[in-house]
């Protein structure tokens, strides 16, 4: 356990632990997220700097070089492990200046009254954002810019090319339903990263279905998959270890798992499935009521800086929202990460994750499937 905790600390403070890995790293090290009670601190932190409320693991100077150069020190950081936790804190009275929601949460956060206006004219790197991301629906709501895309990644299939050679050049989500690999497959225990895959397989809009015929189709597909799975899990460490040992042949995964296993020299590939990979995009929003708007805009611009975007590609394996980020890394590195020099065709072919309007009903259905009902 001591070794696990030491490794966890090293990864966290070096910035090598991505936000999507953070909570799972806590669990694998036997730790839990602890927070200071909201009542013990002011609603808005008293500081010359804005308060940046962001995913744990992203509070590193390499992601804001221009801000530190201009102001001499980093902003105040407050961390969250997931967006539901973040929303609950803000609803309880915590009011930072800048926060970091993903696209499928932006509308919800805006409707809750937390997102203020952003002035793109104050962002020198605004026009460097890829058009397909800069024109996403949630960038502008009610005539105001409320969200700036920063990074993106994919939920797809990570598989052992030596153990499933028939899928090399024939990439498909169907591998996760292939009976010849029964007991050697793993799936995310998740609605947005798990149930949505079954919806894709039956031709249902994965982020716009509800009770009725479409949900029954998804239920049937999930029940078909259940006996083939080694396990459902959100523990990336266990899933990656399973693929490394050969216990697993294929699993649902994010880019970071591909990067981790490639570093080990394993024969793995991260699919671009013919049915389409799912794409998540995360970005920055100014919190309504911020009194440090100039500094907060400078902070956004610093995260968009090509040095920041290239550093994240190199260290987290996620895509940059800007062309400058890709320009800052070599072709060799991009190839090793499975990222194209021009990501626009890949982004256009993906399925952008979005809110599930019938989340409660879908969750109930999923729990019934897992229980064998």
Buried (B, 14 or more C-beta within 10 A) or exposed (E): EEEBEEBBEEBBEEBEBBBBBBBBBBBBBEBEBEEEEBEEEEEBBEEEBBBBBBBBBBBBEBBBBBBBEEBEEBBBBBBBBBBEEBBEBBEEEBBBBBBBBBBBBBBBBBEEEBBBBBBBEBBEBBEBBBEBBBEBEBBBBEEEBBBBBBBBBBBBBBBBEEBBEEBEEEBBBBBBBBEEBEEBBBBBBBBBBBBBBBBBBBEBEBBEBEEEEBBEBBBEBBBBBBEBBBBBBBBBBBBBBBBBEEBBBBBBBBBBBBBBBBEEEBEBBBBBBEBBBBBBBBBBBBBBEBEBBEBBBBBBBBBBBBBBBBBBBBBBBBBBBBBBBBEBBEEEBBEBBBBBEEBEEBBEEBBBBBBBEBEEBBEEBBEEBBEEE
